[in-house]
Amino acid sequence: MSDARNPGSFDSFRAEQEFERAVRGGQVGAMVALLQGKGTMPSLEEVKAILRPSGEVYRSLQSVPTARIAGSEGRHADFDRRFRPRTRHTRRRWMSIFTAG
């Protein structure tokens, strides 16, 4: 079984490498977006202000392709628009998700 919390495991080592690569990509992506005037991933409230939905409907838990996600509730500044981590404080959760996949 893979476990990102076991620092000696191969999966943990691979997850660590991928996380560092993703953080570098997220930081570069954020700089490029800033230069292009796009900024970071917008918050859910910013998206609602632009789209002005007339209401919300709960449609159960569903998988959504990341390309269709327009914003994020809560931790939108932690990721770039391609969901790469922008800071290292998300390491444990990111590595856990990486090794679970």
MODELLER restraints for C-alpha pairs under 7 A, 6 or more apart:
rsr = mdl.restraints
at = mdl.atoms
rsr.add(forms.Gaussian(group=physical.xy_distance, feature=features.Distance(at['CA:2:A'], at['CA:11:A']), mean=5.92, stdev=0.5))
rsr.add(forms.Gaussian(group=physical.xy_distance, feature=features.Distance(at['CA:2:A'], at['CA:99:A']), mean=6.10, stdev=0.5))
rsr.add(forms.Gaussian(group=physical.xy_distance, feature=features.Distance(at['CA:3:A'], at['CA:11:A']), mean=6.76, stdev=0.5))
rsr.add(forms.Gaussian(group=physical.xy_distance, feature=features.Distance(at['CA:3:A'], at['CA:12:A']), mean=6.52, stdev=0.5))
rsr.add(forms.Gaussian(group=physical.xy_distance, feature=features.Distance(at['CA:3:A'], at['CA:99:A']), mean=6.55, stdev=0.5))
rsr.add(forms.Gaussian(group=physical.xy_distance, feature=features.Distance(at['CA:4:A'], at['CA:11:A']), mean=6.54, stdev=0.5))
rsr.add(forms.Gaussian(group=physical.xy_distance, feature=features.Distance(at['CA:4:A'], at['CA:12:A']), mean=4.47, stdev=0.5))
rsr.add(forms.Gaussian(group=physical.xy_distance, feature=features.Distance(at['CA:4:A'], at['CA:95:A']), mean=5.85, stdev=0.5))
rsr.add(forms.Gaussian(group=physical.xy_distance, feature=features.Distance(at['CA:4:A'], at['CA:96:A']), mean=5.48, stdev=0.5))
rsr.add(forms.Gaussian(group=physical.xy_distance, feature=features.Distance(at['CA:4:A'], at['CA:99:A']), mean=6.24, stdev=0.5))
rsr.add(forms.Gaussian(group=physical.xy_distance, feature=features.Distance(at['CA:6:A'], at['CA:12:A']), mean=6.48, stdev=0.5))
rsr.add(forms.Gaussian(group=physical.xy_distance, feature=features.Distance(at['CA:11:A'], at['CA:99:A']), mean=6.32, stdev=0.5))
rsr.add(forms.Gaussian(group=physical.xy_distance, feature=features.Distance(at['CA:15:A'], at['CA:95:A']), mean=5.42, stdev=0.5))
rsr.add(forms.Gaussian(group=physical.xy_distance, feature=features.Distance(at['CA:15:A'], at['CA:98:A']), mean=6.28, stdev=0.5))
rsr.add(forms.Gaussian(group=physical.xy_distance, feature=features.Distance(at['CA:15:A'], at['CA:99:A']), mean=6.55, stdev=0.5))
rsr.add(forms.Gaussian(group=physical.xy_distance, feature=features.Distance(at['CA:16:A'], at['CA:95:A']), mean=6.83, stdev=0.5))
rsr.add(forms.Gaussian(group=physical.xy_distance, feature=features.Distance(at['CA:19:A'], at['CA:91:A']), mean=6.93, stdev=0.5))
rsr.add(forms.Gaussian(group=physical.xy_distance, feature=features.Distance(at['CA:19:A'], at['CA:95:A']), mean=6.85, stdev=0.5))
rsr.add(forms.Gaussian(group=physical.xy_distance, feature=features.Distance(at['CA:22:A'], at['CA:84:A']), mean=5.50, stdev=0.5))
rsr.add(forms.Gaussian(group=physical.xy_distance, feature=features.Distance(at['CA:22:A'], at['CA:85:A']), mean=6.26, stdev=0.5))
rsr.add(forms.Gaussian(group=physical.xy_distance, feature=features.Distance(at['CA:23:A'], at['CA:84:A']), mean=6.36, stdev=0.5))
rsr.add(forms.Gaussian(group=physical.xy_distance, feature=features.Distance(at['CA:23:A'], at['CA:85:A']), mean=5.05, stdev=0.5))
rsr.add(forms.Gaussian(group=physical.xy_distance, feature=features.Distance(at['CA:23:A'], at['CA:86:A']), mean=5.39, stdev=0.5))
rsr.add(forms.Gaussian(group=physical.xy_distance, feature=features.Distance(at['CA:23:A'], at['CA:87:A']), mean=6.42, stdev=0.5))
rsr.add(forms.Gaussian(group=physical.xy_distance, feature=features.Distance(at['CA:25:A'], at['CA:84:A']), mean=6.79, stdev=0.5))
rsr.add(forms.Gaussian(group=physical.xy_distance, feature=features.Distance(at['CA:26:A'], at['CA:79:A']), mean=6.88, stdev=0.5))
rsr.add(forms.Gaussian(group=physical.xy_distance, feature=features.Distance(at['CA:26:A'], at['CA:80:A']), mean=5.62, stdev=0.5))
rsr.add(forms.Gaussian(group=physical.xy_distance, feature=features.Distance(at['CA:26:A'], at['CA:84:A']), mean=4.77, stdev=0.5))
rsr.add(forms.Gaussian(group=physical.xy_distance, feature=features.Distance(at['CA:26:A'], at['CA:85:A']), mean=5.47, stdev=0.5))
rsr.add(forms.Gaussian(group=physical.xy_distance, feature=features.Distance(at['CA:26:A'], at['CA:86:A']), mean=4.82, stdev=0.5))
rsr.add(forms.Gaussian(group=physical.xy_distance, feature=features.Distance(at['CA:27:A'], at['CA:86:A']), mean=5.24, stdev=0.5))
rsr.add(forms.Gaussian(group=physical.xy_distance, feature=features.Distance(at['CA:29:A'], at['CA:80:A']), mean=6.62, stdev=0.5))
rsr.add(forms.Gaussian(group=physical.xy_distance, feature=features.Distance(at['CA:30:A'], at['CA:39:A']), mean=6.85, stdev=0.5))
rsr.add(forms.Gaussian(group=physical.xy_distance, feature=features.Distance(at['CA:30:A'], at['CA:40:A']), mean=6.33, stdev=0.5))
rsr.add(forms.Gaussian(group=physical.xy_distance, feature=features.Distance(at['CA:30:A'], at['CA:80:A']), mean=5.91, stdev=0.5))
rsr.add(forms.Gaussian(group=physical.xy_distance, feature=features.Distance(at['CA:33:A'], at['CA:39:A']), mean=5.29, stdev=0.5))
rsr.add(forms.Gaussian(group=physical.xy_distance, feature=features.Distance(at['CA:40:A'], at['CA:77:A']), mean=6.46, stdev=0.5))
rsr.add(forms.Gaussian(group=physical.xy_distance, feature=features.Distance(at['CA:40:A'], at['CA:80:A']), mean=5.78, stdev=0.5))
rsr.add(forms.Gaussian(group=physical.xy_distance, feature=features.Distance(at['CA:40:A'], at['CA:81:A']), mean=6.59, stdev=0.5))
rsr.add(forms.Gaussian(group=physical.xy_distance, feature=features.Distance(at['CA:41:A'], at['CA:71:A']), mean=5.89, stdev=0.5))
rsr.add(forms.Gaussian(group=physical.xy_distance, feature=features.Distance(at['CA:41:A'], at['CA:76:A']), mean=5.67, stdev=0.5))
rsr.add(forms.Gaussian(group=physical.xy_distance, feature=features.Distance(at['CA:41:A'], at['CA:77:A']), mean=6.57, stdev=0.5))
rsr.add(forms.Gaussian(group=physical.xy_distance, feature=features.Distance(at['CA:41:A'], at['CA:79:A']), mean=6.91, stdev=0.5))
rsr.add(forms.Gaussian(group=physical.xy_distance, feature=features.Distance(at['CA:41:A'], at['CA:80:A']), mean=5.67, stdev=0.5))
rsr.add(forms.Gaussian(group=physical.xy_distance, feature=features.Distance(at['CA:41:A'], at['CA:81:A']), mean=5.00, stdev=0.5))
rsr.add(forms.Gaussian(group=physical.xy_distance, feature=features.Distance(at['CA:42:A'], at['CA:71:A']), mean=4.90, stdev=0.5))
rsr.add(forms.Gaussian(group=physical.xy_distance, feature=features.Distance(at['CA:42:A'], at['CA:72:A']), mean=6.67, stdev=0.5))
rsr.add(forms.Gaussian(group=physical.xy_distance, feature=features.Distance(at['CA:42:A'], at['CA:76:A']), mean=6.37, stdev=0.5))
rsr.add(forms.Gaussian(group=physical.xy_distance, feature=features.Distance(at['CA:43:A'], at['CA:71:A']), mean=5.16, stdev=0.5))
rsr.add(forms.Gaussian(group=physical.xy_distance, feature=features.Distance(at['CA:43:A'], at['CA:72:A']), mean=5.06, stdev=0.5))
rsr.add(forms.Gaussian(group=physical.xy_distance, feature=features.Distance(at['CA:43:A'], at['CA:73:A']), mean=5.72, stdev=0.5))
rsr.add(forms.Gaussian(group=physical.xy_distance, feature=features.Distance(at['CA:43:A'], at['CA:76:A']), mean=5.58, stdev=0.5))
rsr.add(forms.Gaussian(group=physical.xy_distance, feature=features.Distance(at['CA:44:A'], at['CA:71:A']), mean=5.10, stdev=0.5))
rsr.add(forms.Gaussian(group=physical.xy_distance, feature=features.Distance(at['CA:44:A'], at['CA:72:A']), mean=5.10, stdev=0.5))
rsr.add(forms.Gaussian(group=physical.xy_distance, feature=features.Distance(at['CA:44:A'], at['CA:73:A']), mean=4.96, stdev=0.5))
rsr.add(forms.Gaussian(group=physical.xy_distance, feature=features.Distance(at['CA:47:A'], at['CA:70:A']), mean=6.91, stdev=0.5))
rsr.add(forms.Gaussian(group=physical.xy_distance, feature=features.Distance(at['CA:47:A'], at['CA:71:A']), mean=6.28, stdev=0.5))
rsr.add(forms.Gaussian(group=physical.xy_distance, feature=features.Distance(at['CA:78:A'], at['CA:85:A']), mean=5.89, stdev=0.5))
rsr.add(forms.Gaussian(group=physical.xy_distance, feature=features.Distance(at['CA:78:A'], at['CA:86:A']), mean=5.48, stdev=0.5))
rsr.add(forms.Gaussian(group=physical.xy_distance, feature=features.Distance(at['CA:78:A'], at['CA:87:A']), mean=6.33, stdev=0.5))
rsr.add(forms.Gaussian(group=physical.xy_distance, feature=features.Distance(at['CA:79:A'], at['CA:85:A']), mean=4.52, stdev=0.5))
rsr.add(forms.Gaussian(group=physical.xy_distance, feature=features.Distance(at['CA:79:A'], at['CA:86:A']), mean=5.15, stdev=0.5))
rsr.add(forms.Gaussian(group=physical.xy_distance, feature=features.Distance(at['CA:80:A'], at['CA:86:A']), mean=6.39, stdev=0.5))
